[in-house]
Amino acid sequence: MAHYQFDVEMACGGCSGAIERVLNKLDGVNTVTTNLDTQKVDVIANDDVSYETVLEKIKKTGKKVNGGKTL
């Protein structure tokens, strides 16, 4: 399993909801957790889902990604 964490600027529940909806549609993604207080998005996915793929999906929501890492 792969575990990624991203720092994403989210202003409201709609922002985090949009990210969750987009990522949950991605094949191989098992869990998406967003936290408005810490501005973090945690993604647990199958090993065949790359960091770059998840990053691009988040960016397509229009949210600014300030960084990320593989845990």
mmCIF file of the N, C-alpha and C atoms, coordinates in Angstrom:
data_MODEL
# 
_entry.id   MODEL 
# 
loop_
_atom_site.group_PDB 
_atom_site.id 
_atom_site.type_symbol 
_atom_site.label_atom_id 
_atom_site.label_alt_id 
_atom_site.label_comp_id 
_atom_site.label_asym_id 
_atom_site.label_entity_id 
_atom_site.label_seq_id 
_atom_site.pdbx_PDB_ins_code 
_atom_site.Cartn_x 
_atom_site.Cartn_y 
_atom_site.Cartn_z 
_atom_site.occupancy 
_atom_site.B_iso_or_equiv 
_atom_site.pdbx_formal_charge 
_atom_site.auth_seq_id 
_atom_site.auth_comp_id 
_atom_site.auth_asym_id 
_atom_site.auth_atom_id 
_atom_site.pdbx_PDB_model_num 
ATOM 1   N N  . MET A 1 1  ? 0.833   -1.181 0.000   1.00 0.00 ? 1  MET A N  1 
ATOM 2   C CA . MET A 1 1  ? 0.000   0.000  0.000   1.00 0.00 ? 1  MET A CA 1 
ATOM 3   C C  . MET A 1 1  ? 0.879   1.246  0.000   1.00 0.00 ? 1  MET A C  1 
ATOM 4   N N  . ALA A 1 2  ? 0.391   2.263  -0.664  1.00 0.00 ? 2  ALA A N  1 
ATOM 5   C CA . ALA A 1 2  ? 1.084   3.547  -0.705  1.00 0.00 ? 2  ALA A CA 1 
ATOM 6   C C  . ALA A 1 2  ? 0.314   4.535  0.158   1.00 0.00 ? 2  ALA A C  1 
ATOM 7   N N  . HIS A 1 3  ? 1.037   5.394  0.864   1.00 0.00 ? 3  HIS A N  1 
ATOM 8   C CA . HIS A 1 3  ? 0.419   6.415  1.709   1.00 0.00 ? 3  HIS A CA 1 
ATOM 9   C C  . HIS A 1 3  ? 1.040   7.756  1.346   1.00 0.00 ? 3  HIS A C  1 
ATOM 10  N N  . TYR A 1 4  ? 0.197   8.665  0.867   1.00 0.00 ? 4  TYR A N  1 
ATOM 11  C CA . TYR A 1 4  ? 0.644   9.998  0.473   1.00 0.00 ? 4  TYR A CA 1 
ATOM 12  C C  . TYR A 1 4  ? -0.047  11.036 1.332   1.00 0.00 ? 4  TYR A C  1 
ATOM 13  N N  . GLN A 1 5  ? 0.671   12.129 1.599   1.00 0.00 ? 5  GLN A N  1 
ATOM 14  C CA . GLN A 1 5  ? 0.077   13.250 2.336   1.00 0.00 ? 5  GLN A CA 1 
ATOM 15  C C  . GLN A 1 5  ? 0.404   14.538 1.585   1.00 0.00 ? 5  GLN A C  1 
ATOM 16  N N  . PHE A 1 6  ? -0.621  15.360 1.404   1.00 0.00 ? 6  PHE A N  1 
ATOM 17  C CA . PHE A 1 6  ? -0.478  16.615 0.669   1.00 0.00 ? 6  PHE A CA 1 
ATOM 18  C C  . PHE A 1 6  ? -0.917  17.789 1.536   1.00 0.00 ? 6  PHE A C  1 
ATOM 19  N N  . ASP A 1 7  ? -0.223  18.916 1.388   1.00 0.00 ? 7  ASP A N  1 
ATOM 20  C CA . ASP A 1 7  ? -0.632  20.175 2.009   1.00 0.00 ? 7  ASP A CA 1 
ATOM 21  C C  . ASP A 1 7  ? -1.422  20.938 0.960   1.00 0.00 ? 7  ASP A C  1 
ATOM 22  N N  . VAL A 1 8  ? -2.732  21.079 1.188   1.00 0.00 ? 8  VAL A N  1 
ATOM 23  C CA . VAL A 1 8  ? -3.622  21.663 0.192   1.00 0.00 ? 8  VAL A CA 1 
ATOM 24  C C  . VAL A 1 8  ? -4.409  22.807 0.829   1.00 0.00 ? 8  VAL A C  1 
ATOM 25  N N  . GLU A 1 9  ? -4.458  23.950 0.145   1.00 0.00 ? 9  GLU A N  1 
ATOM 26  C CA . GLU A 1 9  ? -5.246  25.082 0.639   1.00 0.00 ? 9  GLU A CA 1 
ATOM 27  C C  . GLU A 1 9  ? -6.727  24.797 0.424   1.00 0.00 ? 9  GLU A C  1 
ATOM 28  N N  . MET A 1 10 ? -7.438  24.594 1.536   1.00 0.00 ? 10 MET A N  1 
ATOM 29  C CA . MET A 1 10 ? -8.876  24.325 1.506   1.00 0.00 ? 10 MET A CA 1 
ATOM 30  C C  . MET A 1 10 ? -9.569  25.319 2.438   1.00 0.00 ? 10 MET A C  1 
ATOM 31  N N  . ALA A 1 11 ? -10.586 26.006 1.918   1.00 0.00 ? 11 ALA A N  1 
ATOM 32  C CA . ALA A 1 11 ? -11.252 27.043 2.696   1.00 0.00 ? 11 ALA A CA 1 
ATOM 33  C C  . ALA A 1 11 ? -12.528 26.566 3.390   1.00 0.00 ? 11 ALA A C  1 
ATOM 34  N N  . CYS A 1 12 ? -13.128 25.499 2.871   1.00 0.00 ? 12 CYS A N  1 
ATOM 35  C CA . CYS A 1 12 ? -14.428 25.090 3.408   1.00 0.00 ? 12 CYS A CA 1 
ATOM 36  C C  . CYS A 1 12 ? -14.673 23.612 3.164   1.00 0.00 ? 12 CYS A C  1 
ATOM 37  N N  . GLY A 1 13 ? -15.797 23.128 3.664   1.00 0.00 ? 13 GLY A N  1 
ATOM 38  C CA . GLY A 1 13 ? -16.173 21.743 3.474   1.00 0.00 ? 13 GLY A CA 1 
ATOM 39  C C  . GLY A 1 13 ? -16.384 21.395 2.012   1.00 0.00 ? 13 GLY A C  1 
ATOM 40  N N  . GLY A 1 14 ? -16.793 22.371 1.223   1.00 0.00 ? 14 GLY A N  1 
ATOM 41  C CA . GLY A 1 14 ? -16.958 22.136 -0.208  1.00 0.00 ? 14 GLY A CA 1 
ATOM 42  C C  . GLY A 1 14 ? -15.632 21.844 -0.882  1.00 0.00 ? 14 GLY A C  1 
ATOM 43  N N  . CYS A 1 15 ? -14.587 22.533 -0.446  1.00 0.00 ? 15 CYS A N  1 
ATOM 44  C CA . CYS A 1 15 ? -13.246 22.319 -0.998  1.00 0.00 ? 15 CYS A CA 1 
ATOM 45  C C  . CYS A 1 15 ? -12.770 20.911 -0.686  1.00 0.00 ? 15 CYS A C  1 
ATOM 46  N N  . SER A 1 16 ? -12.874 20.527 0.573   1.00 0.00 ? 16 SER A N  1 
ATOM 47  C CA . SER A 1 16 ? -12.413 19.196 0.953   1.00 0.00 ? 16 SER A CA 1 
ATOM 48  C C  . SER A 1 16 ? -13.291 18.124 0.326   1.00 0.00 ? 16 SER A C  1 
ATOM 49  N N  . GLY A 1 17 ? -14.582 18.386 0.220   1.00 0.00 ? 17 GLY A N  1 
ATOM 50  C CA . GLY A 1 17 ? -15.489 17.433 -0.412  1.00 0.00 ? 17 GLY A CA 1 
ATOM 51  C C  . GLY A 1 17 ? -15.162 17.205 -1.875  1.00 0.00 ? 17 GLY A C  1 
ATOM 52  N N  . ALA A 1 18 ? -14.789 18.266 -2.573  1.00 0.00 ? 18 ALA A N  1 
ATOM 53  C CA . ALA A 1 18 ? -14.429 18.146 -3.991  1.00 0.00 ? 18 ALA A CA 1 
ATOM 54  C C  . ALA A 1 18 ? -13.197 17.259 -4.155  1.00 0.00 ? 18 ALA A C  1 
ATOM 55  N N  . ILE A 1 19 ? -12.221 17.445 -3.294  1.00 0.00 ? 19 ILE A N  1 
ATOM 56  C CA . ILE A 1 19 ? -11.005 16.632 -3.352  1.00 0.00 ? 19 ILE A CA 1 
ATOM 57  C C  . ILE A 1 19 ? -11.340 15.171 -3.063  1.00 0.00 ? 19 ILE A C  1 
ATOM 58  N N  . GLU A 1 20 ? -12.157 14.939 -2.045  1.00 0.00 ? 20 GLU A N  1 
ATOM 59  C CA . GLU A 1 20 ? -12.535 13.566 -1.697  1.00 0.00 ? 20 GLU A CA 1 
ATOM 60  C C  . GLU A 1 20 ? -13.281 12.889 -2.852  1.00 0.00 ? 20 GLU A C  1 
ATOM 61  N N  . ARG A 1 21 ? -14.210 13.593 -3.475  1.00 0.00 ? 21 ARG A N  1 
ATOM 62  C CA . ARG A 1 21 ? -14.981 13.017 -4.579  1.00 0.00 ? 21 ARG A CA 1 
ATOM 63  C C  . ARG A 1 21 ? -14.080 12.629 -5.749  1.00 0.00 ? 21 ARG A C  1 
ATOM 64  N N  . VAL A 1 22 ? -13.177 13.527 -6.132  1.00 0.00 ? 22 VAL A N  1 
ATOM 65  C CA . VAL A 1 22 ? -12.294 13.265 -7.274  1.00 0.00 ? 22 VAL A CA 1 
ATOM 66  C C  . VAL A 1 22 ? -11.362 12.087 -6.986  1.00 0.00 ? 22 VAL A C  1 
ATOM 67  N N  . LEU A 1 23 ? -10.777 12.065 -5.802  1.00 0.00 ? 23 LEU A N  1 
ATOM 68  C CA . LEU A 1 23 ? -9.817  11.009 -5.488  1.00 0.00 ? 23 LEU A CA 1 
ATOM 69  C C  . LEU A 1 23 ? -10.495 9.657  -5.280  1.00 0.00 ? 23 LEU A C  1 
ATOM 70  N N  . ASN A 1 24 ? -11.702 9.656  -4.721  1.00 0.00 ? 24 ASN A N  1 
ATOM 71  C CA . ASN A 1 24 ? -12.409 8.395  -4.516  1.00 0.00 ? 24 ASN A CA 1 
ATOM 72  C C  . ASN A 1 24 ? -12.831 7.746  -5.829  1.00 0.00 ? 24 ASN A C  1 
ATOM 73  N N  . LYS A 1 25 ? -12.907 8.525  -6.905  1.00 0.00 ? 25 LYS A N  1 
ATOM 74  C CA . LYS A 1 25 ? -13.229 7.982  -8.226  1.00 0.00 ? 25 LYS A CA 1 
ATOM 75  C C  . LYS A 1 25 ? -12.019 7.348  -8.903  1.00 0.00 ? 25 LYS A C  1 
ATOM 76  N N  . LEU A 1 26 ? -10.830 7.619  -8.380  1.00 0.00 ? 26 LEU A N  1 
ATOM 77  C CA . LEU A 1 26 ? -9.587  7.124  -8.969  1.00 0.00 ? 26 LEU A CA 1 
ATOM 78  C C  . LEU A 1 26 ? -9.401  5.647  -8.613  1.00 0.00 ? 26 LEU A C  1 
ATOM 79  N N  . ASP A 1 27 ? -9.266  4.805  -9.639  1.00 0.00 ? 27 ASP A N  1 
ATOM 80  C CA . ASP A 1 27 ? -9.066  3.369  -9.413  1.00 0.00 ? 27 ASP A CA 1 
ATOM 81  C C  . ASP A 1 27 ? -7.818  3.130  -8.572  1.00 0.00 ? 27 ASP A C  1 
ATOM 82  N N  . GLY A 1 28 ? -7.962  2.305  -7.555  1.00 0.00 ? 28 GLY A N  1 
ATOM 83  C CA . GLY A 1 28 ? -6.829  1.956  -6.712  1.00 0.00 ? 28 GLY A CA 1 
ATOM 84  C C  . GLY A 1 28 ? -6.728  2.760  -5.439  1.00 0.00 ? 28 GLY A C  1 
ATOM 85  N N  . VAL A 1 29 ? -7.518  3.832  -5.312  1.00 0.00 ? 29 VAL A N  1 
ATOM 86  C CA . VAL A 1 29 ? -7.509  4.626  -4.081  1.00 0.00 ? 29 VAL A CA 1 
ATOM 87  C C  . VAL A 1 29 ? -8.437  3.949  -3.080  1.00 0.00 ? 29 VAL A C  1 
ATOM 88  N N  . ASN A 1 30 ? -7.929  3.680  -1.891  1.00 0.00 ? 30 ASN A N  1 
ATOM 89  C CA . ASN A 1 30 ? -8.688  2.983  -0.860  1.00 0.00 ? 30 ASN A CA 1 
ATOM 90  C C  . ASN A 1 30 ? -9.303  3.936  0.157   1.00 0.00 ? 30 ASN A C  1 
ATOM 91  N N  . THR A 1 31 ? -8.534  4.932  0.604   1.00 0.00 ? 31 THR A N  1 
ATOM 92  C CA . THR A 1 31 ? -8.998  5.852  1.633   1.00 0.00 ? 31 THR A CA 1 
ATOM 93  C C  . THR A 1 31 ? -8.506  7.263  1.335   1.00 0.00 ? 31 THR A C  1 
ATOM 94  N N  . VAL A 1 32 ? -9.416  8.238  1.492   1.00 0.00 ? 32 VAL A N  1 
ATOM 95  C CA . VAL A 1 32 ? -9.057  9.647  1.382   1.00 0.00 ? 32 VAL A CA 1 
ATOM 96  C C  . VAL A 1 32 ? -9.555  10.333 2.642   1.00 0.00 ? 32 VAL A C  1 
ATOM 97  N N  . THR A 1 33 ? -8.660  11.038 3.334   1.00 0.00 ? 33 THR A N  1 
ATOM 98  C CA . THR A 1 33 ? -9.028  11.771 4.539   1.00 0.00 ? 33 THR A CA 1 
ATOM 99  C C  . THR A 1 33 ? -8.560  13.214 4.378   1.00 0.00 ? 33 THR A C  1 
ATOM 100 N N  . THR A 1 34 ? -9.487  14.151 4.527   1.00 0.00 ? 34 THR A N  1 
ATOM 101 C CA . THR A 1 34 ? -9.122  15.564 4.462   1.00 0.00 ? 34 THR A CA 1 
ATOM 102 C C  . THR A 1 34 ? -9.311  16.186 5.838   1.00 0.00 ? 34 THR A C  1 
ATOM 103 N N  . ASN A 1 35 ? -8.460  17.159 6.165   1.00 0.00 ? 35 ASN A N  1 
ATOM 104 C CA . ASN A 1 35 ? -8.542  17.849 7.441   1.00 0.00 ? 35 ASN A CA 1 
ATOM 105 C C  . ASN A 1 35 ? -8.408  19.346 7.183   1.00 0.00 ? 35 ASN A C  1 
ATOM 106 N N  . LEU A 1 36 ? -9.516  20.065 7.365   1.00 0.00 ? 36 LEU A N  1 
ATOM 107 C CA . LEU A 1 36 ? -9.499  21.517 7.114   1.00 0.00 ? 36 LEU A CA 1 
ATOM 108 C C  . LEU A 1 36 ? -8.610  22.255 8.102   1.00 0.00 ? 36 LEU A C  1 
ATOM 109 N N  . ASP A 1 37 ? -8.559  21.790 9.354   1.00 0.00 ? 37 ASP A N  1 
ATOM 110 C CA . ASP A 1 37 ? -7.761  22.472 10.380  1.00 0.00 ? 37 ASP A CA 1 
ATOM 111 C C  . ASP A 1 37 ? -6.272  22.447 10.060  1.00 0.00 ? 37 ASP A C  1 
ATOM 112 N N  . THR A 1 38 ? -5.788  21.290 9.602   1.00 0.00 ? 38 THR A N  1 
ATOM 113 C CA . THR A 1 38 ? -4.357  21.166 9.315   1.00 0.00 ? 38 THR A CA 1 
ATOM 114 C C  . THR A 1 38 ? -4.042  21.377 7.835   1.00 0.00 ? 38 THR A C  1 
ATOM 115 N N  . GLN A 1 39 ? -5.104  21.468 6.995   1.00 0.00 ? 39 GLN A N  1 
ATOM 116 C CA . GLN A 1 39 ? -4.939  21.647 5.548   1.00 0.00 ? 39 GLN A CA 1 
ATOM 117 C C  . GLN A 1 39 ? -4.207  20.456 4.925   1.00 0.00 ? 39 GLN A C  1 
ATOM 118 N N  . LYS A 1 40 ? -4.470  19.258 5.450   1.00 0.00 ? 40 LYS A N  1 
ATOM 119 C CA . LYS A 1 40 ? -3.805  18.043 4.964   1.00 0.00 ? 40 LYS A CA 1 
ATOM 120 C C  . LYS A 1 40 ? -4.811  17.126 4.274   1.00 0.00 ? 40 LYS A C  1 
ATOM 121 N N  . VAL A 1 41 ? -4.318  16.430 3.261   1.00 0.00 ? 41 VAL A N  1 
ATOM 122 C CA . VAL A 1 41 ? -5.081  15.387 2.582   1.00 0.00 ? 41 VAL A CA 1 
ATOM 123 C C  . VAL A 1 41 ? -4.233  14.129 2.642   1.00 0.00 ? 41 VAL A C  1 
ATOM 124 N N  . ASP A 1 42 ? -4.772  13.075 3.268   1.00 0.00 ? 42 ASP A N  1 
ATOM 125 C CA . ASP A 1 42 ? -4.092  11.783 3.348   1.00 0.00 ? 42 ASP A CA 1 
ATOM 126 C C  . ASP A 1 42 ? -4.762  10.824 2.383   1.00 0.00 ? 42 ASP A C  1 
ATOM 127 N N  . VAL A 1 43 ? -3.946  10.118 1.618   1.00 0.00 ? 43 VAL A N  1 
ATOM 128 C CA . VAL A 1 43 ? -4.454  9.169  0.630   1.00 0.00 ? 43 VAL A CA 1 
ATOM 129 C C  . VAL A 1 43 ? -3.741  7.830  0.827   1.00 0.00 ? 43 VAL A C  1 
ATOM 130 N N  . ILE A 1 44 ? -4.532  6.780  0.968   1.00 0.00 ? 44 ILE A N  1 
ATOM 131 C CA . ILE A 1 44 ? -3.984  5.429  1.007   1.00 0.00 ? 44 ILE A CA 1 
ATOM 132 C C  . ILE A 1 44 ? -4.489  4.726  -0.244  1.00 0.00 ? 44 ILE A C  1 
ATOM 133 N N  . ALA A 1 45 ? -3.537  4.205  -1.009  1.00 0.00 ? 45 ALA A N  1 
ATOM 134 C CA . ALA A 1 45 ? -3.876  3.625  -2.312  1.00 0.00 ? 45 ALA A CA 1 
ATOM 135 C C  . ALA A 1 45 ? -3.036  2.381  -2.570  1.00 0.00 ? 45 ALA A C  1 
ATOM 136 N N  . ASN A 1 46 ? -3.429  1.651  -3.598  1.00 0.00 ? 46 ASN A N  1 
ATOM 137 C CA . ASN A 1 46 ? -2.634  0.511  -4.052  1.00 0.00 ? 46 ASN A CA 1 
ATOM 138 C C  . ASN A 1 46 ? -1.286  1.019  -4.554  1.00 0.00 ? 46 ASN A C  1 
ATOM 139 N N  . ASP A 1 47 ? -0.300  0.144  -4.555  1.00 0.00 ? 47 ASP A N  1 
ATOM 140 C CA . ASP A 1 47 ? 1.050   0.532  -4.972  1.00 0.00 ? 47 ASP A CA 1 
ATOM 141 C C  . ASP A 1 47 ? 1.126   1.013  -6.418  1.00 0.00 ? 47 ASP A C  1 
ATOM 142 N N  . ASP A 1 48 ? 0.165   0.622  -7.254  1.00 0.00 ? 48 ASP A N  1 
ATOM 143 C CA . ASP A 1 48 ? 0.217   1.037  -8.661  1.00 0.00 ? 48 ASP A CA 1 
ATOM 144 C C  . ASP A 1 48 ? -0.330  2.445  -8.890  1.00 0.00 ? 48 ASP A C  1 
ATOM 145 N N  . VAL A 1 49 ? -0.809  3.110  -7.838  1.00 0.00 ? 49 VAL A N  1 
ATOM 146 C CA . VAL A 1 49 ? -1.276  4.499  -7.945  1.00 0.00 ? 49 VAL A CA 1 
ATOM 147 C C  . VAL A 1 49 ? -0.111  5.403  -7.545  1.00 0.00 ? 49 VAL A C  1 
ATOM 148 N N  . SER A 1 50 ? 0.403   6.152  -8.496  1.00 0.00 ? 50 SER A N  1 
ATOM 149 C CA . SER A 1 50 ? 1.595   6.963  -8.226  1.00 0.00 ? 50 SER A CA 1 
ATOM 150 C C  . SER A 1 50 ? 1.262   8.271  -7.507  1.00 0.00 ? 50 SER A C  1 
ATOM 151 N N  . TYR A 1 51 ? 2.269   8.791  -6.836  1.00 0.00 ? 51 TYR A N  1 
ATOM 152 C CA . TYR A 1 51 ? 2.181   10.102 -6.180  1.00 0.00 ? 51 TYR A CA 1 
ATOM 153 C C  . TYR A 1 51 ? 1.763   11.161 -7.190  1.00 0.00 ? 51 TYR A C  1 
ATOM 154 N N  . GLU A 1 52 ? 2.384   11.137 -8.367  1.00 0.00 ? 52 GLU A N  1 
ATOM 155 C CA . GLU A 1 52 ? 2.116   12.137 -9.398  1.00 0.00 ? 52 GLU A CA 1 
ATOM 156 C C  . GLU A 1 52 ? 0.667   12.088 -9.878  1.00 0.00 ? 52 GLU A C  1 
ATOM 157 N N  . THR A 1 53 ? 0.107   10.887 -9.989  1.00 0.00 ? 53 THR A N  1 
ATOM 158 C CA . THR A 1 53 ? -1.286  10.740 -10.420 1.00 0.00 ? 53 THR A CA 1 
ATOM 159 C C  . THR A 1 53 ? -2.222  11.391 -9.415  1.00 0.00 ? 53 THR A C  1 
ATOM 160 N N  . VAL A 1 54 ? -1.996  11.129 -8.132  1.00 0.00 ? 54 VAL A N  1 
ATOM 161 C CA . VAL A 1 54 ? -2.846  11.714 -7.083  1.00 0.00 ? 54 VAL A CA 1 
ATOM 162 C C  . VAL A 1 54 ? -2.677  13.231 -7.065  1.00 0.00 ? 54 VAL A C  1 
ATOM 163 N N  . LEU A 1 55 ? -1.450  13.696 -7.179  1.00 0.00 ? 55 LEU A N  1 
ATOM 164 C CA . LEU A 1 55 ? -1.172  15.138 -7.192  1.00 0.00 ? 55 LEU A CA 1 
ATOM 165 C C  . LEU A 1 55 ? -1.919  15.826 -8.326  1.00 0.00 ? 55 LEU A C  1 
ATOM 166 N N  . GLU A 1 56 ? -1.872  15.264 -9.513  1.00 0.00 ? 56 GLU A N  1 
ATOM 167 C CA . GLU A 1 56 ? -2.552  15.869 -10.672 1.00 0.00 ? 56 GLU A CA 1 
ATOM 168 C C  . GLU A 1 56 ? -4.062  15.907 -10.478 1.00 0.00 ? 56 GLU A C  1 
ATOM 169 N N  . LYS A 1 57 ? -4.626  14.863 -9.884  1.00 0.00 ? 57 LYS A N  1 
ATOM 170 C CA . LYS A 1 57 ? -6.075  14.840 -9.618  1.00 0.00 ? 57 LYS A CA 1 
ATOM 171 C C  . LYS A 1 57 ? -6.461  15.947 -8.641  1.00 0.00 ? 57 LYS A C  1 
ATOM 172 N N  . ILE A 1 58 ? -5.651  16.159 -7.613  1.00 0.00 ? 58 ILE A N  1 
ATOM 173 C CA . ILE A 1 58 ? -5.937  17.233 -6.655  1.00 0.00 ? 58 ILE A CA 1 
ATOM 174 C C  . ILE A 1 58 ? -5.857  18.578 -7.358  1.00 0.00 ? 58 ILE A C  1 
ATOM 175 N N  . LYS A 1 59 ? -4.829  18.789 -8.162  1.00 0.00 ? 59 LYS A N  1 
ATOM 176 C CA . LYS A 1 59 ? -4.663  20.064 -8.868  1.00 0.00 ? 59 LYS A CA 1 
ATOM 177 C C  . LYS A 1 59 ? -5.826  20.345 -9.805  1.00 0.00 ? 59 LYS A C  1 
ATOM 178 N N  . LYS A 1 60 ? -6.433  19.306 -10.384 1.00 0.00 ? 60 LYS A N  1 
ATOM 179 C CA . LYS A 1 60 ? -7.559  19.503 -11.301 1.00 0.00 ? 60 LYS A CA 1 
ATOM 180 C C  . LYS A 1 60 ? -8.799  20.035 -10.594 1.00 0.00 ? 60 LYS A C  1 
ATOM 181 N N  . THR A 1 61 ? -8.839  19.961 -9.256  1.00 0.00 ? 61 THR A N  1 
ATOM 182 C CA . THR A 1 61 ? -9.961  20.544 -8.518  1.00 0.00 ? 61 THR A CA 1 
ATOM 183 C C  . THR A 1 61 ? -9.807  22.059 -8.394  1.00 0.00 ? 61 THR A C  1 
ATOM 184 N N  . GLY A 1 62 ? -8.631  22.585 -8.773  1.00 0.00 ? 62 GLY A N  1 
ATOM 185 C CA . GLY A 1 62 ? -8.389  24.020 -8.686  1.00 0.00 ? 62 GLY A CA 1 
ATOM 186 C C  . GLY A 1 62 ? -7.788  24.464 -7.365  1.00 0.00 ? 62 GLY A C  1 
ATOM 187 N N  . LYS A 1 63 ? -7.526  23.516 -6.491  1.00 0.00 ? 63 LYS A N  1 
ATOM 188 C CA . LYS A 1 63 ? -6.940  23.846 -5.182  1.00 0.00 ? 63 LYS A CA 1 
ATOM 189 C C  . LYS A 1 63 ? -5.425  23.928 -5.307  1.00 0.00 ? 63 LYS A C  1 
ATOM 190 N N  . LYS A 1 64 ? -4.831  24.823 -4.511  1.00 0.00 ? 64 LYS A N  1 
ATOM 191 C CA . LYS A 1 64 ? -3.382  24.995 -4.520  1.00 0.00 ? 64 LYS A CA 1 
ATOM 192 C C  . LYS A 1 64 ? -2.738  23.954 -3.609  1.00 0.00 ? 64 LYS A C  1 
ATOM 193 N N  . VAL A 1 65 ? -1.784  23.213 -4.171  1.00 0.00 ? 65 VAL A N  1 
ATOM 194 C CA . VAL A 1 65 ? -1.039  22.207 -3.404  1.00 0.00 ? 65 VAL A CA 1 
ATOM 195 C C  . VAL A 1 65 ? 0.301   22.819 -3.019  1.00 0.00 ? 65 VAL A C  1 
ATOM 196 N N  . ASN A 1 66 ? 0.544   22.947 -1.707  1.00 0.00 ? 66 ASN A N  1 
ATOM 197 C CA . ASN A 1 66 ? 1.774   23.575 -1.224  1.00 0.00 ? 66 ASN A CA 1 
ATOM 198 C C  . ASN A 1 66 ? 2.901   22.584 -0.995  1.00 0.00 ? 66 ASN A C  1 
ATOM 199 N N  . GLY A 1 67 ? 2.618   21.308 -1.126  1.00 0.00 ? 67 GLY A N  1 
ATOM 200 C CA . GLY A 1 67 ? 3.652   20.300 -0.930  1.00 0.00 ? 67 GLY A CA 1 
ATOM 201 C C  . GLY A 1 67 ? 3.029   18.952 -0.694  1.00 0.00 ? 67 GLY A C  1 
ATOM 202 N N  . GLY A 1 68 ? 3.870   17.973 -0.599  1.00 0.00 ? 68 GLY A N  1 
ATOM 203 C CA . GLY A 1 68 ? 3.382   16.619 -0.350  1.00 0.00 ? 68 GLY A CA 1 
ATOM 204 C C  . GLY A 1 68 ? 4.549   15.694 -0.096  1.00 0.00 ? 68 GLY A C  1 
ATOM 205 N N  . LYS A 1 69 ? 4.199   14.509 0.403   1.00 0.00 ? 69 LYS A N  1 
ATOM 206 C CA . LYS A 1 69 ? 5.249   13.535 0.689   1.00 0.00 ? 69 LYS A CA 1 
ATOM 207 C C  . LYS A 1 69 ? 4.647   12.128 0.697   1.00 0.00 ? 69 LYS A C  1 
ATOM 208 N N  . THR A 1 70 ? 5.527   11.162 0.567   1.00 0.00 ? 70 THR A N  1 
ATOM 209 C CA . THR A 1 70 ? 5.152   9.763  0.687   1.00 0.00 ? 70 THR A CA 1 
ATOM 210 C C  . THR A 1 70 ? 5.486   9.335  2.110   1.00 0.00 ? 70 THR A C  1 
ATOM 211 N N  . LEU A 1 71 ? 4.531   8.727  2.770   1.00 0.00 ? 71 LEU A N  1 
ATOM 212 C CA . LEU A 1 71 ? 4.747   8.293  4.160   1.00 0.00 ? 71 LEU A CA 1 
ATOM 213 C C  . LEU A 1 71 ? 5.040   6.811  4.223   1.00 0.00 ? 71 LEU A C  1 
# 
